Amino acid sequence: MRPTIELTSLQEAEAAIERDTILLLYLSKENCSVCHSLLPKVQEVMAAFPRIHFYHADVEQIKEMAGRFSIFTVPVLLLFVEGKEMLREARFVRINDLEEKLDKISTMYLAE
């Protein structure tokens, strides 16, 4: 499993989006059972994509995250490529679909 980088502020998230070519942002809440069960599955998938930066933020602790990213439910996965949101998956995420989408996008943007 791949660990996530914990964000503690909206400014950290904004800096990461500006800095990293591709990043996946996992937004959750503390008492969300779906959030807790999905995170290890996403971490497993992310192990296959070491060049995609992987961040986590709790929208209850960083309340401005919900407004900035228009979050109405959790968990939410947001994939940013070169500062632009390219993928949004919310609540019930199909892991196989996520893996396929990440593979396509990383092939397009991270090909050497």
Summary of the structure (lengths in Angstrom):
residues: 112
radius of gyration: 12.9
end to end distance: 25.2
largest distance: 41.2
contacts: 325
relative contact order: 0.23
helix: 40%
strand: 25%
